[in-house]
Amino acid sequence: MELKKIYFAAGCFWGTEHFFRKLPGVAATCVGFANGSTPSPSYREVYTDTTGYAETVEVEYDPARMPLKQLVEAFFTIIDPLSLNRQGEDEGTRYRTGIYYEDEADLTAIDAAFNREQEWQGKPLCVEKEPLRNFYPAEEEHQDYLIKHADGYCHVDLKAFRYAGMLKELESLVKGVGDEVGVMANTAALIHETMGFWWTGFYRVADESHLALGPFQGPVACYSIGFGKGVCGTAWKREASVVVEDVELFPGHIACSSASRSEIVVPVFDSERKVRAVLDIDSDKLATFDDIDRRMLEIAMEIVAREIY
């Protein structure tokens, strides 16, 4: 399939570029300046906040491998979407967040991701969504900056980088396999080893009433969980991810192990958006999981679902 381009402003473009270049399906990146007023601006000019430009990364990607909606959801992983003109320690209009598109048809996928993020946040997003008016590449010294300067400044959470690399490895691991149990087994192992979780595994929909234990990594687990029961059954019923900071406070929590303290469960959908399984991850510490885990694990499960359902 033909490659496409999309443009992301996510604060300082050094870490933003480094993140996107790690994702599966991303063929090329270029840092630069978008949607300003001064022709061919320099980095020093943009830094004054008088040119109207935002530090932006041009992302060239294969939509067959990384659909635009998933790419936008990955973008939300590395920003605070409720912060205006500030990301991390960087402040100014050049550090505003936004998505700039060349193809009007891309709005469908962008809007879908925006609406989902706004529903999750429960507040209006401080993220621009506009046609690309102009884009000028930054000077060569800023391209691939964190490769040239491994100790360079970056506002992106290091966990997001680990997830991005894991997603690329996951895509290669499951491509063309087709075997549900085998794919789930290796996916659980990859996530478990990469992220260092306490328990990682799948529960598969056995019938309309319960989930059955699937491949997993970690201590022994419950064989069966009812529809709407516990965190796993609740995620199945809601058809949405559930993040729990303290499992003891979750109504109806099923204690497969007393060592489990916090949990995240992500549904796995087939092509008709029917839940076929859930990914269940437990931690032996409180408040382990956040929006980075939720967004990136949801993308991971979409990669898995494309191969087995």
Secondary structure, 3 states (H helix, E strand, C coil): CCCEEEEEEECCHHHHHHHHHHCCCEEEEEEEEECCCCCCCCHHHHHCCCCCCEEEEEEEECCCCCCHHHHHHHHHHCCCCCCCCEECCEECHHHCEEEEECCHHHHHHHHHHHHHHHHHHCCCCCEEEEECCCEEECCHHHCCHHHHCCCCCCCCCHHHHHHHHHHHHHHHHHCCCCCHHHHHHHHHHHHHHHHCCCEEEEEEECCCCEEEEEEEECCCCCCEEECCCHHHHHHHHHCCCEEECCHHHCCCCCCCCCCCCEEEEEEEECCCCCEEEEEEEEECCCCCCCHHHHHHHHHHHHHHHHHHC
